[in-house]
């Protein structure tokens, strides 16, 4: 801010606002993510899950219990967010948290038998909705489709 200008006199122009609305990759990615999240949230509602909980449970579906740090890295979350997101799953008895035997400060996360059973019930619904989304993406942009979208998103992540 230059001398003599008050904070209230500094403004972003309407043209700049419209440019950001139309060009901002972050905004467009967030909007698309929210729309997809709502769609999967609706599909998972009969299971009492959100799309984020389904993804969390899928990230735990491994032969050996992953560390909290490994799950955080996979889901691009910080450890405190993963811990907060786990709480409802732990309360429902779908996930258990244990001390990491290799590092007593760390935690290991595992699906319970109930968690594996619920994931098995929800997975066919995910497959169906995911196939619908891929078909729609292909129909809108046949020259690109879902594989291209996935590749482009991976470049940004």
C-alpha positions as CSV (number, residue, x, y, z in Angstrom):
1,X,0.0,0.0,0.0
2,X,1.5,3.4,-0.9
3,X,1.7,6.3,1.4
4,X,-1.5,8.3,1.6
5,X,-3.8,5.3,0.8
6,X,-6.1,4.0,3.4
7,X,-6.8,0.3,3.6
8,X,-10.4,0.9,2.6
9,X,-9.4,2.7,-0.6
10,X,-7.4,-0.3,-1.9
11,X,-9.7,-2.5,-4.0
12,X,-9.5,-5.4,-6.4
13,X,-11.3,-4.5,-9.6
14,X,-14.5,-6.3,-10.8
15,X,-12.6,-7.4,-13.8
16,X,-9.9,-9.1,-11.7
17,X,-12.6,-10.8,-9.6
18,X,-14.3,-12.2,-12.8
19,X,-10.9,-13.3,-14.1
20,X,-10.2,-15.2,-10.9
21,X,-13.7,-16.7,-11.0
22,X,-13.1,-17.9,-14.6
23,X,-9.4,-18.8,-14.5
24,X,-8.5,-20.0,-11.0
25,X,-7.5,-23.7,-11.1
26,X,-7.9,-23.9,-7.3
27,X,-11.4,-22.7,-7.4
28,X,-12.4,-25.0,-10.3
29,X,-10.8,-28.0,-8.6
30,X,-12.5,-27.2,-5.3
31,X,-15.9,-26.9,-7.0
32,X,-15.5,-30.2,-8.8
33,X,-14.3,-31.9,-5.6
34,X,-17.3,-30.6,-3.7
35,X,-19.7,-31.8,-6.4
36,X,-18.1,-35.2,-6.5
37,X,-18.0,-35.4,-2.7
38,X,-21.8,-34.6,-2.5
39,X,-22.5,-37.3,-5.0
40,X,-20.6,-39.9,-3.1
41,X,-21.8,-38.7,0.2
42,X,-25.4,-39.4,-1.0
43,X,-24.4,-42.8,-2.3
44,X,-22.8,-43.8,1.0
45,X,-25.5,-42.4,3.3
46,X,-27.3,-45.8,3.6
47,X,-24.0,-47.1,5.1
48,X,-23.7,-44.2,7.5
49,X,-20.5,-43.1,5.8
50,X,-19.2,-40.0,4.1
51,X,-17.0,-40.2,1.0
52,X,-14.1,-39.1,3.2
53,X,-14.7,-41.9,5.6
54,X,-14.9,-44.4,2.8
55,X,-11.6,-43.2,1.4
56,X,-10.1,-43.4,4.9
57,X,-11.3,-46.9,5.3
58,X,-10.0,-47.9,1.9
59,X,-6.6,-46.4,2.8
60,X,-6.6,-48.8,5.8
61,X,-7.5,-51.9,3.8
62,X,-4.0,-53.4,3.7
63,X,-2.4,-56.7,4.8
64,X,-0.5,-54.8,7.6
65,X,-1.8,-51.9,9.7
66,X,-0.3,-48.7,8.2
67,X,1.1,-45.9,10.4
68,X,-0.9,-42.8,10.9
69,X,1.9,-40.9,9.1
70,X,1.5,-43.2,6.0
71,X,-2.2,-42.7,5.9
72,X,-1.8,-38.9,6.2
73,X,0.7,-38.9,3.3
74,X,-1.6,-41.0,1.1
75,X,-4.7,-38.8,1.8
76,X,-2.7,-35.5,1.6
77,X,-3.7,-34.6,5.1
78,X,-1.8,-33.6,8.2
79,X,-1.7,-36.1,11.1
80,X,-4.0,-34.0,13.3
81,X,-6.7,-34.0,10.6
82,X,-6.4,-37.8,10.1
83,X,-6.7,-38.2,13.9
84,X,-9.9,-36.1,13.9
85,X,-11.4,-37.8,10.9
86,X,-10.7,-41.2,12.5
87,X,-12.7,-40.5,15.7
88,X,-16.2,-41.3,14.4
89,X,-14.9,-44.5,12.7
90,X,-13.2,-45.6,16.0
91,X,-16.4,-44.8,18.0
92,X,-18.4,-46.9,15.6
93,X,-16.0,-49.8,16.0
94,X,-14.9,-49.8,12.4
95,X,-11.3,-48.8,13.0
96,X,-8.9,-49.5,15.8
97,X,-5.8,-47.4,16.7
98,X,-2.9,-49.1,18.4
99,X,0.6,-48.1,19.5
100,X,3.2,-48.8,16.7
101,X,5.5,-51.5,18.1
102,X,8.4,-50.1,16.0
103,X,8.0,-46.6,17.4
104,X,6.1,-46.3,20.6
105,X,5.3,-42.6,19.8
106,X,3.6,-43.6,16.6
107,X,0.2,-45.1,15.9
108,X,-1.0,-47.9,13.6
109,X,-4.5,-48.0,12.1
110,X,-6.5,-51.0,11.2
111,X,-10.0,-51.9,10.1
112,X,-11.9,-54.1,12.5
113,X,-14.0,-57.0,11.2
114,X,-17.0,-54.8,11.3
115,X,-15.1,-52.2,9.3
116,X,-14.0,-54.7,6.7
117,X,-17.6,-55.9,6.4
118,X,-19.0,-52.4,5.9
119,X,-16.3,-51.6,3.4
120,X,-17.2,-54.7,1.4
121,X,-20.9,-53.6,1.4
122,X,-20.1,-50.0,0.3
123,X,-17.5,-50.9,-2.3
124,X,-20.1,-52.1,-5.0
125,X,-21.9,-48.7,-4.5
126,X,-18.6,-46.9,-5.0
127,X,-17.9,-48.9,-8.2
128,X,-21.4,-48.1,-9.6
129,X,-21.2,-44.3,-8.9
130,X,-17.6,-44.1,-10.0
131,X,-18.5,-45.8,-13.3
132,X,-21.3,-43.3,-13.8
133,X,-18.9,-40.4,-13.2
134,X,-16.3,-41.8,-15.6
135,X,-19.0,-42.3,-18.3
136,X,-20.2,-38.7,-17.8
137,X,-16.7,-37.4,-18.1
138,X,-16.1,-39.4,-21.3
139,X,-19.4,-38.2,-22.8
140,X,-18.6,-34.5,-22.1
141,X,-15.0,-34.7,-23.4
142,X,-14.6,-37.9,-25.4
143,X,-11.1,-36.8,-26.5
144,X,-9.9,-36.8,-22.9
145,X,-12.1,-38.9,-20.6
146,X,-11.4,-40.0,-17.1
147,X,-7.9,-41.4,-17.7
148,X,-6.7,-38.0,-18.9
149,X,-8.5,-36.2,-16.0
150,X,-6.8,-38.6,-13.5
151,X,-3.4,-38.0,-15.1
152,X,-3.8,-34.2,-15.1
153,X,-4.9,-34.2,-11.4
154,X,-2.0,-36.4,-10.4
155,X,0.4,-33.8,-11.9
156,X,-1.1,-31.2,-9.6
157,X,-1.0,-33.3,-6.4
